[in-house]
Amino acid sequence: MDDLVVRPAQHGDIDELTELMYAYIVDFYQRPKPPVEKLHALIGMLLFKQQGIQFVAWQNGKLVGFATLYFTFSTLRPDKIAVMNDLYVAEEVRGTGVAASLFEACHTYATENGYAHMSWVTADDNRRAQRFYAKMGGQAADWINYSIPTTNKH
């Protein structure tokens, strides 16, 4: 892994991070492109590390991946938990250890900052991610995730 640096996102990463997040949202997950203002507001909130944190992976002067942790609580384990909401690596560097480095940065952060555990979800048909998470020591949980849209369009 030539010149790989994984660290918390910084203000100077915003332009490159925005482009990589669009690749993740639009190209990989085939979702509508969110307005840049909303994406920048999210990135900005994460820079403060109060409700979450974003890690970035730079390799040979190019942003090649990111991972996002959000902070929440669990009633069943009355403690704080970290949710890894995103782990994305540019296609050209998949399989080179970048994802493992980002995952480890998230896990280390959660461990060092007293989170009871780190959890995450992946798409049911994303077999590559499932194999990766199993390799990293993750275990499928007994829970099924649901979501429902809200009428709030703001």
C-alpha positions in Angstrom: 0.0 0.0 0.0 2.0 2.8 -1.4 1.9 6.0 0.7 -1.5 5.2 2.4 -2.6 7.7 5.1 -5.9 7.1 7.0 -7.0 9.9 9.3 -10.0 11.9 10.4 -11.4 14.1 7.7 -10.3 17.8 7.7 -11.7 20.9 6.2 -9.3 20.7 3.3 -10.7 17.3 2.2 -14.2 18.7 1.5 -13.9 19.0 -2.3 -12.4 15.5 -2.9 -14.6 13.9 -0.2 -17.7 15.4 -1.9 -16.8 13.8 -5.2 -16.1 10.4 -3.6 -19.3 10.6 -1.6 -21.2 11.2 -4.9 -19.5 8.2 -6.4 -20.7 6.2 -3.4 -24.3 7.5 -3.4 -25.0 7.8 -7.1 -22.7 5.3 -8.8 -22.4 2.6 -6.3 -25.8 2.6 -4.6 -27.6 4.2 -7.6 -29.5 6.8 -5.4 -30.4 10.3 -6.5 -27.7 12.9 -6.2 -28.3 15.0 -3.1 -27.8 18.7 -3.3 -24.2 19.7 -2.6 -25.4 22.0 0.2 -26.9 19.1 2.1 -23.8 17.0 1.6 -21.5 19.8 2.7 -23.7 20.3 5.8 -23.3 16.7 6.7 -19.5 16.7 6.1 -19.3 19.9 8.2 -21.2 18.4 11.1 -18.9 15.4 11.1 -15.8 17.6 11.2 -16.9 18.7 14.7 -16.8 15.0 15.9 -19.9 15.6 18.1 -22.5 13.4 16.4 -20.1 11.4 14.3 -16.7 11.3 12.6 -15.5 10.6 9.1 -12.2 9.0 8.3 -10.5 9.4 4.9 -7.9 7.3 3.1 -5.4 9.2 0.9 -3.0 7.2 -1.3 -0.4 8.7 -3.6 -2.0 12.2 -3.3 -5.5 11.0 -4.1 -8.6 10.5 -1.8 -9.4 6.8 -2.4 -11.9 6.0 0.5 -13.9 7.1 3.4 -15.7 5.7 6.4 -18.3 7.3 8.6 -19.2 6.6 12.2 -22.3 8.0 13.8 -22.7 8.1 17.6 -25.9 6.9 19.3 -27.0 4.9 22.3 -28.5 1.5 23.0 -31.3 0.9 25.5 -30.6 -2.9 25.6 -27.0 -2.1 26.5 -27.4 1.2 28.3 -24.3 2.6 26.8 -23.1 4.6 23.8 -22.5 2.8 20.5 -20.8 3.8 17.2 -22.6 2.9 14.0 -20.3 2.6 10.9 -22.8 4.0 8.4 -20.4 4.1 5.4 -17.3 2.3 4.3 -16.4 3.1 0.7 -13.3 2.6 -1.3 -12.7 3.6 -5.0 -13.0 0.7 -7.3 -9.4 0.9 -8.5 -8.0 0.3 -5.0 -10.5 -2.4 -3.8 -8.7 -5.5 -2.5 -5.5 -3.6 -1.6 -6.1 -3.2 2.1 -7.6 0.4 2.1 -10.9 -0.9 3.3 -9.3 -2.8 6.1 -7.3 0.3 7.2 -10.5 2.4 7.3 -12.4 -0.3 9.2 -9.5 -0.5 11.7 -9.5 3.3 12.1 -13.2 3.2 13.0 -12.9 0.2 15.3 -9.9 1.8 17.1 -11.7 5.1 17.5 -14.8 3.3 19.0 -12.6 1.3 21.3 -10.4 4.2 22.5 -13.4 6.5 23.1 -15.4 4.1 25.2 -18.1 2.9 22.9 -19.7 -0.4 24.0 -19.6 -1.7 20.4 -19.4 -0.7 16.8 -22.2 -1.9 14.5 -22.9 -1.6 10.8 -25.2 -2.8 8.0 -24.7 -3.6 4.4 -27.0 -4.4 1.5 -28.3 -8.0 1.5 -26.9 -8.5 -2.0 -23.5 -7.0 -1.3 -21.7 -10.3 -0.9 -18.2 -8.8 -1.3 -18.8 -6.5 1.7 -20.3 -9.4 3.7 -17.1 -11.5 3.1 -15.0 -8.5 4.0 -16.8 -7.9 7.3 -16.7 -11.6 8.2 -12.9 -11.5 7.6 -12.6 -8.5 9.9 -14.3 -10.4 12.7 -17.8 -9.1 12.3 -20.8 -11.3 13.0 -24.2 -11.0 11.4 -26.7 -9.8 14.0 -30.1 -11.2 14.8 -31.9 -8.0 13.9 -33.6 -7.1 10.7 -33.4 -3.4 9.7 -36.4 -1.5 8.6 -36.9 2.1 7.4 -39.8 4.3 6.5 -39.7 7.6 4.7 -40.9 10.7 6.5 -43.0 13.4 5.0 -40.4 16.0 6.0 -38.7 17.0 2.8 -36.4 19.6 4.3 
